[in-house]
């Protein structure tokens, strides 16, 4: 059996891969940051390198 420890952020436009242990969990989905989990209120992106979500 293989345990999944990393996955893509649940934000559709985000390119980040996040550790499940460190992710923000909202509605049974995993996000890299609160901005992604909140749906990019006021257009705020995640701010991670090479990612332009938001």
C-alpha positions in Angstrom: 0.0 0.0 0.0 1.3 3.5 -0.9 0.4 6.4 1.4 -0.2 9.8 -0.3 1.6 12.5 1.5 1.7 15.3 -1.2 -1.0 16.5 -3.6 -1.8 19.5 -5.8 -3.6 22.4 -4.1 -7.4 22.1 -4.5 -7.5 25.6 -6.0 -8.1 25.1 -9.7 -5.8 27.9 -10.9 -3.0 27.1 -8.3 0.1 25.2 -9.4 1.3 24.4 -5.9 1.9 20.9 -4.5 1.3 20.7 -0.8 2.1 18.3 2.0 -1.2 16.9 3.4 0.2 17.2 6.9 0.8 21.0 6.4 -2.1 21.8 4.2 -5.2 23.9 5.1 -8.2 21.5 4.9 -11.5 23.0 3.9 -14.6 21.0 2.9 -12.5 17.8 2.6 -10.0 19.5 0.2 -6.4 20.5 0.8 -5.0 23.9 0.0 -1.5 25.4 0.1 -2.6 28.6 1.9 -5.6 30.4 3.4 -5.9 32.6 0.2 -6.6 29.6 -1.9 -8.9 28.0 0.7 -10.9 31.3 0.9 -11.4 31.5 -2.9 -9.0 34.4 -3.4 -11.0 37.1 -1.7 -10.1 40.5 -3.2 -7.9 38.7 -5.8 -5.1 37.8 -3.3 -2.9 35.0 -4.7 -1.0 32.4 -2.8 2.3 34.3 -3.3 4.4 31.1 -3.9 7.1 31.2 -6.6 6.0 30.9 -10.2 2.3 30.6 -9.2 -0.1 33.3 -10.4 -3.4 32.0 -8.9 -6.0 34.4 -7.6 
